[in-house]
Amino acid sequence: MGKALGFLEISGVVAAVDALDLMCKAAEVEFVTWEKKLGGRLVTIIIRGEVSAVTAAISAAEKNGIKKPVCKAVIANPHEEIERIVKGSADRLNKTKQSQGKSPEKIAETYIKEI
């Protein structure tokens, strides 16, 4: 099976962190980036891995998370333009991380404390 991207959009940063934890524990997937809209009230998490692993991870978060996702998608063998968009998002996250001198986990902790 080929590579896939998984997208999970959920309401709230805490629910997003919980969903990401579930996804990473459920299958062999890699966190790529996240996008926050509406001040963190709507969060899109993007993961990468084998198609079956991404599907299992998204399903685990949907079934066991503290909130139900607003939307979800698994894209098998994504087009290069989709990869470009995702890379741009990940680059922005890494730039923020570097400028703050914090890991993505520390950034997430900061947002959780603010809530």
C-alpha positions as CSV (number, residue, x, y, z in Angstrom):
1,M,0.0,0.0,0.0
2,G,1.1,3.6,-0.7
3,K,1.4,6.7,1.5
4,A,-1.6,8.7,2.6
5,L,-2.5,11.9,4.3
6,G,-5.1,12.0,7.0
7,F,-7.1,15.1,7.9
8,L,-9.2,15.4,11.1
9,E,-11.0,18.6,11.8
10,I,-12.3,19.0,15.4
11,S,-13.6,21.6,17.6
12,G,-11.1,22.8,20.3
13,V,-7.4,22.5,20.9
14,V,-7.8,20.1,23.8
15,A,-10.0,17.7,21.7
16,A,-7.4,18.0,18.9
17,V,-4.5,17.1,21.2
18,D,-6.6,14.2,22.5
19,A,-7.4,13.0,19.0
20,L,-3.7,13.3,17.9
21,D,-2.7,11.2,20.9
22,L,-5.3,8.5,20.0
23,M,-4.2,8.5,16.4
24,C,-0.5,8.1,17.2
25,K,-1.2,5.3,19.7
26,A,-3.6,3.5,17.4
27,A,-1.4,3.1,14.3
28,E,2.0,3.8,12.9
29,V,1.4,7.4,11.7
30,E,3.4,10.6,11.8
31,F,2.1,14.0,12.9
32,V,2.7,16.5,10.0
33,T,1.1,19.7,11.1
34,W,-2.0,21.4,12.4
35,E,-4.0,24.4,11.5
36,K,-6.1,26.5,13.9
37,K,-8.9,28.6,12.8
38,L,-11.3,30.8,14.7
39,G,-8.9,31.3,17.6
40,G,-8.3,27.6,18.1
41,R,-12.0,26.7,18.1
42,L,-11.6,24.7,15.0
43,V,-8.4,22.6,14.5
44,T,-7.3,20.5,11.6
45,I,-4.7,17.8,12.3
46,I,-2.8,16.3,9.5
47,I,-1.0,12.9,9.8
48,R,0.9,10.8,7.3
49,G,1.5,7.1,6.9
50,E,0.5,4.0,5.0
51,V,-3.1,4.1,3.8
52,S,-4.3,1.4,6.3
53,A,-2.5,3.0,9.2
54,V,-3.9,6.5,8.5
55,T,-7.4,5.0,8.1
56,A,-7.1,3.1,11.4
57,A,-5.8,6.2,13.2
58,I,-8.6,8.5,11.9
59,S,-11.2,5.8,12.9
60,A,-9.7,5.5,16.4
61,A,-9.9,9.2,17.0
62,E,-13.4,9.4,15.6
63,K,-14.7,6.5,17.8
64,N,-12.7,7.2,21.0
65,G,-12.1,11.0,21.1
66,I,-13.6,13.3,23.7
67,K,-15.4,15.1,20.8
68,K,-16.7,13.9,17.4
69,P,-14.8,15.3,14.5
70,V,-16.4,18.0,12.4
71,C,-14.9,16.5,9.3
72,K,-12.3,13.8,8.3
73,A,-10.6,12.6,5.2
74,V,-8.0,10.1,4.1
75,I,-6.2,10.9,0.8
76,A,-4.3,7.9,-0.6
77,N,-1.3,8.9,-2.9
78,P,-2.0,12.7,-2.6
79,H,-1.4,14.9,-5.6
80,E,1.8,17.0,-5.6
81,E,-0.3,20.2,-5.1
82,I,-1.8,18.7,-1.9
83,E,1.7,17.8,-0.7
84,R,2.8,21.4,-1.5
85,I,-0.1,22.9,0.6
86,V,0.6,20.5,3.5
87,K,4.4,21.3,3.4
88,G,3.6,25.0,3.5
89,S,1.6,24.5,6.7
90,A,4.3,22.3,8.2
91,D,6.9,24.9,7.3
92,R,4.9,27.6,9.1
93,L,4.6,25.4,12.2
94,N,8.3,24.7,12.2
95,K,9.1,28.4,11.7
96,T,6.9,29.2,14.7
97,K,8.6,26.4,16.7
98,Q,12.1,27.7,15.9
99,S,11.3,31.3,16.6
100,Q,9.9,30.3,20.0
101,G,12.6,27.7,20.6
102,K,9.8,25.2,21.5
103,S,8.9,21.7,20.3
104,P,5.4,21.1,18.9
105,E,4.6,19.4,22.1
106,K,5.6,22.5,24.1
107,I,3.6,24.7,21.8
108,A,0.5,22.5,22.3
109,E,1.0,22.7,26.1
110,T,1.1,26.5,25.9
111,Y,-2.2,26.6,24.0
112,I,-3.8,24.1,26.5
113,K,-2.7,26.3,29.4
114,E,-4.2,29.4,27.8
115,I,-7.6,27.7,27.5
